[in-house]
Structures are given as C-alpha cells and as structure tokens.
Amino acid sequence: MKRMTTKRRANPVLRWVFRRGRDLLTCQLDREGHRGAYTLSLVPHWDVRQAAIERFDASVAAFRGHAAVANHLRAAGWTLAAYTLER
C-alpha cells in the first residue's frame, strides 16, 4: 500500500476497527465518487500520518484486498473491535 498524501471525496462502504492491546487500527473501503474506483485505507489511530492507501478499479478486487488485509491483521494478533457497513 502507498502512503496517503492527498484527500479525495469518497463514500464509505465498509469500515472495520481492529484492536491489539491498547492500539486501534482502521481498515476502510471507500468508493470514489461516480467513477467506480475504490480506495482501501489502513489507518493506525496512534499516528494517522502513517496511513496507507491502495486504489482498485473493480469492486471485487477491492473487497478481496480488504479481506486480505483483515486476514493478515488477524494472523498478527489483531481482533475485530467494531465494524460498520454503509448502504
């Protein structure tokens, strides 16, 4: 994933907050406007400047990316603390 350098207007689709000890980390999937592109962001709450972002052109690839990150986090000892699904 690339470091996030700019803000773009996006519509939240899926947001999961993970916890490990006292640390929180958000893994979020957004749809970018009407273009159909998606952004997957990983934001550590202790230092949001370290956020990472990846862009996808297709929804299936974006959801697979989110699932891959979630699986990696769980394998590293993170647990799901909260989630939201946007409609």
MOLINGI-V604920 format. One line per field, one symbol per residue. ss: DSSP state (2 for helix, 1 for strand, 0 for the rest). psi: psi as a letter, one per 40 degrees, with the letter a starting at -180 (. if undefined). burial: b if it has 16 or more other C-alpha atoms within 10 Angstrom, else e. Layout:
ss: ???
psi: ???
burial: ???
This chain:
ss: 011000000011111111110011111111110000111111110002220111110022222222222222222000111111100
psi: iiihdihihihhdhhhhihhbeiihhhihihhbeeeiihhihhhdegeeeiiiiiieidddddddddddddddddeeiihdiiihi.
burial: eeebeeeeeebbbbbbbbbeeeebbbbbbbbbeeeebbbbbbbbeeeeeebbbbbbeeeeebbebbeebbeebeeeebbbeeeeeee
